[in-house]
Amino acid sequence: KGSTLGGKKLAIIGMGNIGFKLSLKLVERGANVHLFRRDENKLKILANAINQVKPFSTMAKAFCSKSIEDACKNADAVIGVTNGIAAIEKDHIKQLTKIIK
């Protein structure tokens, strides 16, 4: 059975050690990940690293987002991987494609 992540847009908020590894694995499974980290320069380096090391045949990519709102816009899911500081707010959730109640 194939991956159910193929073609999905996922927002990853927080790109430290765990966020990076999770994002890489999700891209490898076919999800396009839209990443946010406060340090924009480090974010670009990490997104580029994911796109460089992913398998050649993998079409999915990692993308840099300038804001949490941008990362969440029309996403299928949002994952917060911060250092314990709440970053995802109700308005960010409203940006998702579907809200499950």
C-alpha positions, 0 to 999 in steps of 0.5 A: 500500500502506498503512502497516504502523504503523497501530495499533502501540504504539511506545515512544520512550525519549529525547525530545531533538531526534531523538526528537521528530522521529522520534515525530512522523513515527511518529504521522503514520504511524499509530503510537501512541507512548509517550514517556519523558524524565527531565524530565516537564514537557518531556515533556508539552510535547513530547507535546502539541506532537506531538498539536497539529501532527499531521494532523487526520485522524490518529487515532494520538497521543503519550502521556507515560509515567512510566517506561521500564517504562510506555512499554515495557509491551505495546509492539510495539517500543522505540526508544532515542534517548538521548545515548549513555547506555544507558537500555534494560535487559533487563527493559524488553525483557521488557515488549514484546508479542513478543520475537524470538529 
